[in-house]
Amino acid sequence: MPLTDQPFLDPVHYRNGMARYAGHVQVVTTEFEGVRRGVTVTAACSVSDNPPTVLVCLNGSNASNAIFERSGIFALNSLAAHHQALATGFAGLSGVPAEERFALGDWKTLVTGAPVLADAVVSFDCRLTEIKRVSTHFVMFGEVKAMHFGEANPSLIYLDRGFRSL
């Protein structure tokens, strides 16, 4: 497609462009009053190393958003290539109810009490410091309180609407 000036990009056109943007697949998890929730995401990144801070974007229509906000904690779990079934489950694409999705992996806790995937490439255990509504999404900022390093396996990537490994 040739380069053209486009005064307005419709959402479908934008999503088609973002499909070509490779994203590291992660599951963000939380626990509040005995209720665990998790969501597959690709929109997450480092913000700062002093203090260590990450951000995660959650779709505003996600039923678990209120639990993330009330808990005040979350873990960002970076997935390896062998975690494709777990990624699909936590994306809600397999029909598995929210709490039962945790049976897809082995979980532990570090400092905050948020569920940490035992064999994640790396997990960041965070205290929620800020949450903002930006258009269709919530952006959660978390100060990293602890980290867990798993095996250095190939990472699970989402590109062109499908899983890849890198």
C-alpha positions in Angstrom: 0.0 0.0 0.0 1.5 3.4 -0.9 2.1 6.0 1.7 -0.8 8.4 1.8 -1.9 11.1 4.2 -4.9 9.9 6.1 -6.7 12.5 8.2 -8.6 9.7 10.0 -7.7 6.2 10.7 -10.6 4.0 11.4 -10.2 1.4 14.2 -10.2 -1.6 11.9 -7.4 -0.1 9.8 -5.4 0.7 12.9 -5.9 -2.9 14.3 -4.7 -4.3 11.0 -1.5 -2.2 11.3 -1.0 -3.3 14.9 -1.4 -7.0 13.8 2.0 -6.5 12.2 3.5 -5.2 15.4 5.1 -8.1 17.2 4.2 -8.3 20.9 5.7 -10.4 23.7 2.8 -12.5 25.1 2.3 -12.1 28.9 -0.3 -13.0 31.5 -1.0 -10.4 34.1 -2.5 -11.9 37.3 -3.9 -10.7 40.6 -5.5 -12.0 43.7 -8.1 -10.3 45.9 -9.8 -11.8 48.9 -9.2 -15.3 47.6 -10.3 -14.6 44.0 -7.6 -15.0 41.4 -7.8 -13.5 38.0 -5.5 -13.3 35.0 -5.5 -11.9 31.4 -3.3 -12.5 28.4 -1.7 -9.2 27.2 0.8 -8.0 24.7 0.6 -4.3 25.7 3.1 -4.2 28.5 6.5 -2.7 29.0 9.1 -1.2 31.3 8.7 2.4 32.4 11.6 3.0 34.6 14.4 1.2 36.5 14.4 3.7 39.4 12.1 2.7 41.0 11.6 -0.3 38.8 8.2 0.2 37.2 6.2 -1.5 34.5 2.9 -0.7 32.7 0.2 -3.0 31.5 -2.8 -2.1 29.3 -6.1 -3.9 29.9 -9.2 -3.7 27.6 -11.7 -1.5 29.4 -14.4 -4.1 28.9 -12.5 -6.9 30.7 -14.6 -8.3 33.5 -11.6 -8.6 35.8 -10.6 -4.9 35.8 -12.3 -4.1 39.1 -10.4 -7.0 40.8 -7.1 -5.7 39.5 -7.9 -2.2 40.8 -9.2 -3.3 44.2 -6.3 -5.7 44.9 -3.6 -3.1 44.4 -1.2 -5.8 43.2 -0.4 -7.7 40.0 2.2 -9.9 38.5 3.4 -9.6 34.9 4.4 -13.1 33.7 6.4 -13.3 30.4 5.5 -16.4 28.5 7.7 -18.9 26.8 6.9 -20.6 23.5 5.6 -23.7 25.3 2.9 -21.6 27.0 0.6 -21.2 24.0 -2.3 -23.1 25.6 -2.0 -21.0 28.8 -2.0 -17.8 26.7 -5.1 -19.0 24.8 -6.8 -19.9 28.1 -6.1 -16.6 29.8 -7.2 -14.8 26.7 -10.7 -16.3 27.2 -10.5 -18.2 23.9 -10.8 -21.7 25.3 -14.1 -21.4 27.2 -12.4 -22.1 30.5 -13.9 -20.1 33.4 -11.7 -17.4 34.9 -10.7 -19.2 38.2 -10.1 -22.6 36.4 -7.6 -21.0 34.1 -5.0 -21.2 36.8 -5.0 -25.0 36.4 -3.2 -24.4 33.1 0.0 -23.6 35.0 2.0 -23.9 38.2 1.7 -20.8 40.4 3.5 -19.4 43.4 3.7 -16.1 45.2 6.6 -13.8 46.0 6.2 -10.5 47.9 2.8 -9.1 47.0 0.7 -12.3 46.9 -0.1 -12.0 43.2 0.1 -15.3 41.3 3.5 -15.8 39.7 3.9 -18.4 37.0 6.6 -20.8 38.2 8.1 -21.5 34.7 7.6 -18.0 33.2 10.6 -16.6 31.3 10.5 -13.8 33.9 7.9 -12.5 36.3 7.5 -9.1 37.8 5.7 -9.0 41.1 4.2 -5.5 41.4 2.3 -3.1 43.7 -0.2 -1.1 41.7 0.8 2.6 41.9 -1.5 4.2 39.4 -4.3 3.3 37.0 -5.5 5.5 34.1 -8.3 5.3 31.6 -7.1 6.0 28.1 -9.8 5.6 25.5 -10.8 2.0 25.3 -8.2 0.7 27.8 -7.0 0.9 31.4 -3.3 1.5 31.8 -1.9 0.0 35.1 1.4 1.2 36.4 3.2 -1.1 38.9 6.3 -0.7 41.0 8.2 -4.0 40.9 8.7 -5.4 44.4 10.2 -8.8 43.4 11.2 -10.8 40.3 11.4 -14.4 39.4 13.6 -15.8 36.6 12.6 -19.0 34.9 14.6 -20.9 32.3 15.8 -18.9 29.3 13.4 -20.5 26.9 12.3 -19.0 23.5 9.7 -16.3 24.1 6.1 -16.5 23.0 5.3 -13.7 20.5 2.0 -12.6 18.9 2.3 -11.4 15.3 -0.1 -11.3 12.4 -2.9 -12.6 14.6 -1.0 -15.8 15.5 1.6 -17.1 18.0 5.3 -17.3 17.1 8.4 -18.0 19.0 11.6 -16.0 19.3 
